[in-house]
Amino acid sequence: MMNQTTLNIRTHGAGLTEVTDLIEAFVYDSGITTGLATIFCQHTSCSLLIQENADPDVCHDLQAFFRRLVPDGNDPSMQWLIHTLEGPDDMPAHIKAALTQTSLSVPITNGRLALGTWQGIYVFEHRTQPHQRALVVHLSGE
């Protein structure tokens, strides 16, 4: 059995937006009890992460780390950027997305995502402004 949908996620600007419950609900409604969920982000300036969802400080610290690793384009250390037409946060967002991932595979066990106790699925928005993001969720199994 297979099932697929596109989830439209509104981010709040740079940071992590948890989408575990939305994907979990789709898995439940599909009736698939054993299989695989593939989540694919259709964008080049945000990414997907499986990360701790118990302590919000984890998300804060990840965001702070990536800001230090890849500053906005108006930072003096980023003067080498050529792609600047879409604003100072755009090319750094592409770099951050290249360093992370745009798809995830999560097993489905007993009709649920087989995530660990403290794991959640997040859209990691790398742009400063809020965006509408599309995630294709494909389920296969029995």
N, C-alpha and C positions, 0 to 999 in steps of 0.2 A: 504494500500500500504506500502511496505517496500523497503528499499534500504540500501546497505552497501558498504563501501570502506575502504581501508587502506591507510592512508596518511603517507608518509615517510618524516620526519622532520629532518633537519640537525641543530643541536644546535651549539653554538659557545663556548662551555665550560660552566662552572658554571654560572647560571643566568636564566633569563626568556626570552623565545622566544614566541612572540605572534602568534597564529595560527587562530585567529578569522576569518580572511578573507578567508582562505582556507576552513574552515568548512562552513562558510556562503555561499560560492560558491557551495559547494556540496549540501547544502539544496536547494538553488535556482534551480540548475540543476535537482534535483529530482522531482520537481513539487509538492512536499508535501506542503500544505498550513497550515494545523493544525496537530500537533502531538508532537513527542518527539525525540530529538537527544540525543543519548548516545555516549559518547566519552570515549574510554578505552585505556590506555597506556600499552603496552605489555612489560614493563621493571620494574625492581626493584630498580633502582638507579636514577630515575627521577619521576616526578609526574605531576599532572595537577592542575591548579588553575584558578578560576575566580577572576579577580582582576582589579583594576583601570587601564585604558589604556590612561588616559589623561596626567598625569604627570610622566615622567620617573623616578623621584626621588622615587616614590612608589616602583618600582621594585628594585632599588638600595638599599633602606632601608630594604626591605624584605630579599634580599640576605645577607646584613650585619647582620641582626638579626639571620638568620639561621647559618651563620658562627660562631657567638658568642655562639649560643645555642648548636651547634654540631661542634666543631673544627675538623680539619683534624686529622688523626690518628697519625701523628708525633708530635702533641701537647702533652706536659707532662700530661695534664688532661685526655688524652685518652689512657694511657698505659695499661688499663684493656682490650683493644680489643684483641680478638683471631683471627678473620678473617682479615688477613693482606696481604695475598698472591697477591691480585690484586692491591696493592698500598695503600698509606695512605688516599686516598680520597674515597675508595670504601665502607668500612663499614660505615663511616659517611654518605655516600650517601644513603645507605640502611635505616639508622635510619631516615634521613630527609624524605625519601619517606614514611616510616611507620607513620610519624607524619602528613603527608598531605594526599593526595588521588590519586588514580590511575584511577578513573573513575568519570565522571560528567554526569548529566542529565540536559538538557536545553529544555524547551518547544519551540515548533515552533508555531508561531502565524503569520497569514497573509503571509506565505511563508518565514519568517525570524526567526532567533534565537531571542527569547524573552529576550534578555539581556538588562540591564539597560543602561542609557545614557553613563555612564563612565566605563562600564564593558567590559572586553576582556577575551578571553580564552588563557591561556599560558601553554606551556610545561616548567616545572621548572627543569632544568638540575642541578643535584647535583654533577656530576663528574667534575673534573678540565678540562679535554680534551674535544674537540668537539666529538659528537656522532651522529650516525644516529638512530633516534627513530621512532617507528611505532605506529601510533594511529589508532585503529579501530573505525570508525564512523558508527553507525547504526541508521537509521531513520525509524520511524514507524508513520503512520498517514494517512491522506486523502488529 
